[in-house]
Amino acid sequence: MVIYRPQTYVERLDLSQLFPKAQPLEVELGSGDGSFLIEWCRQHPERNFIGVERLLGRLRKLERKGLRAGLTNLRGIRLEASYVLEYLLPISFVQALHVYFPDPWPKRKHRKHRLVNSHFTDVAAKILATDGVVFLRTDHADYFGQMTEVFGANLNFSAMETPDDLSAVLTDFEREFQARGVSTLRAAYRRTVASSQ
């Protein structure tokens, strides 16, 4: 089974319970229909992957695709992304966080609901390994401005370029946007050891 149901939601995940092999971990927060994660997982059998998705229908799509592809290095968790990030992921262990096209909450009064904010950067700094990276994509210019502002202000991170091979693997939303001529805004930030938590 790809979908993993934690035995407890108040302790950090024991990765030995999720995966047959101990390998570096990457996490996608908000996996959609799994288009990106399945392909990236297939290209990197030397890593383990967790897809976090709140909607069961989407998670079931991820599971079907993962089983069809025979991926043993993939698991999905049905829960709010912010909760998994803050309370379930192991500290100082995640090699990469992928956050692609999160809900932009475009109305000013709703912006407090956005996933990527200054608190997000603090929590990401705790769960990422040294030199771990956060990869961000959105089509929403205002949200992109907020993303780059909060990561730019956090001294635990330094900006970097998104690798071409990663940019080439598209999400379901991204394919739709590209078909309509909407461009993707990308940013990436590496966890440094320059400052303390």
N, C-alpha and C positions, 0 to 999 in steps of 0.2 A: 504494500500500500504506500502511496505517495503522501496522502493526507495523514498528518501526525497530530494526535490529540494528547497534549501534555497531561501527565498524571497529576500535576499540580500547577496552578497559575500564580503561585507566590514564591517559587524558587526558580533560579536560572536553569536553563536547559542543560541537561547532561547529554552532550552530543554523541556519546557512545551508545545511547539508547536510540538515536535517530539514524545513524549511518553505520554500514558494515566496516568502513575503513576510516581511520583518523587522517583527515586531510584539511588543508586550509579552507576556511569557510567564507562564502559570499552570500549576501542576503539582498533580496529585492523586496522593498516595501511597496505593496500595491502591485500585484502581479498581473492584473487584468486577465486576459484569456491565456496567458502563459507564452505568448509568441516569442518575446525576447528571451525569457528564462530557459525555455526548452532548448532553443538554438545555442545559447551561450553555455548551457550545461553540457550539451552534446559536444561542443568544441573543447570543453575542458574537463575531461574525466578525472584529472588529477586534483580537482577541487570538489568540495561539497557545497550544495546550494540549498537555501531555504527561501521559499516564496511565501510572503505574508499577504493574505487577502481576506477582507471582511466578508465578501459575498460568497456564499456557498456555491452558487452556480458557476462562478468563475473558477473557484478552487477545484471543482469537479472537472472542468475543462483541462486545467493544469494536470490533474491526476491522470485523466484519460490519455493525454498526449505523452506524459512521462512514462506511463506503462507501455504504451504502443512503441515508444522509442527504446524501451528497456533500460531506462536510466536508474541506476541504483544510488546515484549521488545526489538525488533530488528529494526534497520533502516540502510539503505545504502546510501552513498553519493558518487556521481561520480565527482571526482576532484583529482588533484594531492595531494598526502599524505602530502608533505611538506607544502603546502598552508593551508590545513585544520588544521594541527598541529599548525602553527604559527598564523593564523588569525581567525579561526572559533571556535576552541574548547574553552570552558569557562576556565577562569583563576583559578588555584588552586582548581580544582574540579574533574578531572579525576582520578579514582582509579587505573586503569591499562591501560598501552599501550602495545599492542602486535605487534611486528614487526618480521614477520617470512619469511625467505628466500627472502629478498629484492634483487633486481637486483645487482649482485656483481660488475658490470662494471670492469671486470678483467684487461683490458689494462691500463697500467700506466697513459696514457694521458687522460683516461676517468674517473679516480677515483674521480675527482671533482664532478661527477654526483651522487655519492653514497648518499643515504638518511641519513645514520647514520654517522655523523661527529661531530666535536666539537660544531658547531652551533646547531645541533639537540639536544645535551644534554642540552644546555642553554634553548632552547624553551621547551623541555620536563619538565625541572625543573619549568617553569612558569605555565604550565597547569595541572601538577599533584598536587593532594592534598598531604598534609603532610602524609608520609608513603605510598603514591602511588608508584606503581612499574612499571618499564619497563621490559618486557620480550622479549628476543632476541633469534632467532634461525637462523642458516645458515649452509650450507654444505661447505662454502668457507673459507678455513683456513686464507687466507690473510685478507679478510673482517672481519672475527671474531677477528683477532688481532687488527684491527683498531677499531672495536666496543668496545672491552674491554679496549683499550688504552684511548679512548676519555671519556668513562664513568669513568674509574679509575682516570682520571685527573680532573674530575669535583667534587669539594668538596660538592656539593649538593646531592651526591649519595653515597651509600655504597652497596657493593656487597652482594648478598644473593643467596641462592639455589633456583632453580625452583622447586615448589611443584610437587610431584609425580603425583597427579591427573591431573595437567595441562599438564605435559609432556606426559601423556597417550593419550591426545587428539591430533591427528595428522592432519596436513594439507595435501592437495592433493599432493603437491611437496614431502612432507616428506614420504608419502606412496610409491611414485615412487622411491625415493632415497633408502629407506630401502629395497625395493625389489631388488635393484641392489647392495646392500651391502654397500651403502654410509652412513656414520654415521652423525648424527645431532650434531652440536656444539651449546650449550645453555649457556646463561648468563642471569642474572637478577640483577636489581639495584633498591634499595629502595630510594625514595626521603626523605631526612632527613631535619632537621631544623638547622643543624650545621652551615650553613653559609648563607649569604644573596645572593640575585640575582645579 
